Amino acid sequence: MAIACETLIDGLLLGALYALFGLGLSISLGVMRMINIAHGDFIVVGAYLTSLTMQLAGMQPLASLIVVVPAMFILGWLLQRLLLNRVVGGGMFAPLLVTFGLSVIIQNLLQETFTADTRSLQAGDIARRGFEVGSVSIGVLPLLSASVAVLLFALTHLLVARTHFGRQSRAVADDPATARLIGVDDKNFFAMVTGFVFAVIAIASVLYAMRTPFSPSAGPERLLYSFEAVVLGGLGSLWGTLAGGLVIGVAQLFGARISSGLGPFFGHLIFLLLLVARPNGIFNRQPR
Amino acid sequence: MLRTEGLRARYGLFQALFDVNIRVGASEVVALIGSNGAGKSTLFRSIVGSVRVSPRSVWLDDVAIGGESERRQLDRGVVLVPEGRRLFPSLSVLENLQLAARNGRRGQWTIERLLDELSVLRPLAKRPATSLSGGQQQLVAIGRALVANPSYLLCDEVSLGLSPLAVTDVYALLRKASAGGTAIVLVEQNVNRALSESDRFYCLQKGRVMLEGESAAADRAKVAQAYFGV
């Protein structure tokens, strides 16, 4: 019982990180109707950027967020401005192809620059610390990353529901042509959105790299988990993405209990089974 | 004064406007009359920048503004109420207005004033915009353009599909906008209504201006001829 309870909690904490991977994907899909196939690779880019910052500036992983978050925001802004704006709005297919190409390029660039070796961050003391609740032990780092994830979901929700930025994003998602008529400069706005998405990626990648070793080819698997979180939750539903991530995380860890190494398999299995039961996702909104 | 000069617009190979010249004076009300496909909506879209046209084909107070983005035209006070209202379903009535008020110019038309003038909308402000009746939605659509404080308000088919009572409300709002000094260009299917509400009119047919003049002195037979092309 204690083991099941611990697995559940660990699964939820891991799932929150997957959900955070999915958050950026959910936003770009919801606002720009665009799927970024290189999403996972940018998470890995963020991880290497963190590693580099720590080496060069001698910073702790969490402190390096001060550098990594703005750097990733700028990277996202430039990427949208210079490249993705040329393909967005013309259907799903062109952005898919372009970002697929980006994914290949990024993986090779990372391998060329950092070799194919696996890296891990020196997270220090925090990675080893934990505490006991009854007979269940909880790691401080997983708890921290899950709290950050939930906080970011809440902040994004407020941003979308309450601010001018959010009103613009919903208007553009509804009807880009009319949004332009009332002064939403969609191309410029998309660059801001992608900048925001990349800032979220930056936070996700620091938390990810602190608990898991990473390599240049780790991107596609992150993308897959992000995707599963978004699709399982229901396209366009922010809180659905969080729920989707949690489900995947729990399924993976219970799977790993049954046989270590089968964790991801069980994650995918539950994803497929749930999708058969609810083809539009758990929190599906009315189809447009 | 807002005017077009030899305005040509095309969609790919299809040319929709041929050398269209119209002018709208400050605080004037001008009607555009013409059958479906005459080019009225294209003319509007060309002026506000949704259809790319050459710089020297649209002029505002002797500055060439053709082909500039919707954002720039909004900053200059040239605003379009699109056909079919086009409110954002994910936004409440109030949010639709807030978005435009924030992006548009400051001036006499605030959200507060608009809700005072349209008291029927006040209790509905938090509702999703597209849950309102057609007439109310049209008022919100015009209001959304008004809170951007335009100098020139282009209204595309603002009475289409509305009940006679709702049409009365729509024109009452437009008259208030006009009284505040906003120039209005109207596209209206009801020719009598268009002529009675406007100072001057243009008849468009197949992308060309066929007839223009003072609305009060309009010859109905000639207008009908220009309208139907018979």
Interface residues (C-beta under 8 A of the other chain):
Chain A: H164 R167 Q168 R170 A171 A173 D174 D175 A177 T178 A179 R180 L181 I182 G183 V184 D185
Chain B: V48 S50 S69 E70 R71 L74 D75 V79 L80 P82 R86 F88 P89 S90 L91 E95 Q98 L99 A100 R102 N103 G104 R144 A145 A148
